[in-house]
Amino acid sequence: MKITKLIGLLILIWIGYLVYTWIFSVKEIKRVCNEIQPGQSKQEVAAIVEAGKYLRYVESSEKENSRQHLIIFSSESHGRSTCFIEHDGSVIIKSEYRQD
């Protein structure tokens, strides 16, 4: 009986941790996406992302009319919340928060 209660408590703690990290990772993505302004350098954006607790970024391999893309995401949000950044290789053109 005690083992069952202990296992149940551990499961509740684990679920609580998952919800906690999901909520704060989404808030962090929104905050960072709002901080990023056109004209900032790509290196500044990379430094902001690397300073974040939950964030990662990936450079898109697709290019449109000499425009490239960075995608900021968190594994805790399972890719549902992202910040889509358009740049010309060195300077940010625009950033857009997306939630799927």
C-alpha positions as MATLAB code, in Angstrom:
seq = 'MKITKLIGLLILIWIGYLVYTWIFSVKEIKRVCNEIQPGQSKQEVAAIVEAGKYLRYVESSEKENSRQHLIIFSSESHGRSTCFIEHDGSVIIKSEYRQD';
ca = [
       0.000    0.000    0.000;
       2.789    2.419    0.899;
       4.642    1.624   -2.329;
       1.541    2.458   -4.367;
       1.188    5.829   -2.626;
       4.884    6.568   -3.152;
       4.657    5.728   -6.855;
       1.522    7.864   -7.179;
       3.276   10.784   -5.465;
       6.301   10.453   -7.753;
       4.054   10.446  -10.813;
       2.270   13.597   -9.584;
       5.610   15.335   -8.971;
       6.806   14.362  -12.458;
       3.609   15.648  -14.100;
       3.868   18.873  -12.092;
       7.438   19.355  -13.267;
       6.437   18.830  -16.909;
       3.615   21.373  -16.663;
       5.879   23.868  -14.859;
       8.641   23.688  -17.480;
       6.137   23.853  -20.356;
       4.480   27.005  -18.993;
       7.759   28.805  -18.346;
       9.354   27.752  -21.627;
       6.401   29.213  -23.571;
       6.643   32.459  -21.575;
      10.375   32.621  -22.271;
       9.874   32.127  -26.021;
       7.272   34.923  -26.094;
       9.514   37.260  -24.068;
      12.570   36.671  -26.245;
      10.572   36.964  -29.466;
       9.220   40.342  -28.316;
      12.754   41.500  -27.401;
      14.133   40.799  -30.865;
      13.899   43.888  -33.057;
      14.632   44.479  -36.742;
      18.181   45.715  -37.176;
      19.672   43.583  -34.393;
      22.595   41.413  -35.387;
      22.220   37.672  -35.673;
      24.989   37.289  -33.067;
      23.001   39.376  -30.551;
      19.995   37.133  -31.035;
      22.122   33.999  -30.614;
      23.505   35.407  -27.339;
      19.978   36.165  -26.053;
      18.840   32.630  -26.867;
      21.907   30.995  -25.330;
      21.329   32.980  -22.125;
      17.799   31.542  -21.871;
      17.112   28.643  -19.555;
      14.886   26.593  -21.872;
      15.625   27.939  -25.338;
      17.438   26.600  -28.380;
      17.622   27.776  -31.957;
      18.178   26.215  -35.328;
      19.126   27.800  -38.629;
      16.751   26.882  -41.423;
      18.346   25.437  -44.538;
      15.722   27.052  -46.786;
      16.430   30.446  -48.301;
      13.944   32.814  -49.935;
      15.250   35.727  -51.997;
      18.515   35.907  -49.994;
      16.536   35.824  -46.739;
      17.369   33.169  -44.187;
      15.534   31.978  -41.092;
      16.231   31.152  -37.464;
      13.706   29.250  -35.414;
      13.762   29.600  -31.627;
      12.090   26.767  -29.768;
      12.055   24.827  -26.536;
      11.950   21.066  -26.288;
       9.632   21.498  -23.282;
       6.928   23.021  -25.509;
       7.351   20.206  -28.042;
       7.693   22.666  -30.921;
       4.210   24.095  -30.488;
       5.521   27.534  -29.520;
       8.258   29.001  -31.694;
       9.759   32.313  -32.662;
      10.315   32.553  -36.394;
      13.072   35.024  -37.293;
      13.859   36.280  -40.771;
      17.347   37.701  -41.439;
      19.622   38.557  -44.346;
      22.614   36.618  -43.028;
      23.731   39.191  -40.506;
      20.849   41.512  -39.557;
      17.347   40.636  -38.314;
      14.530   41.665  -40.659;
      11.561   40.515  -38.572;
      10.544   38.167  -35.781;
       7.182   36.507  -35.282;
       5.842   34.409  -32.407;
       3.940   31.337  -33.596;
       1.860   28.875  -31.647;
       0.582   25.746  -33.348;
];
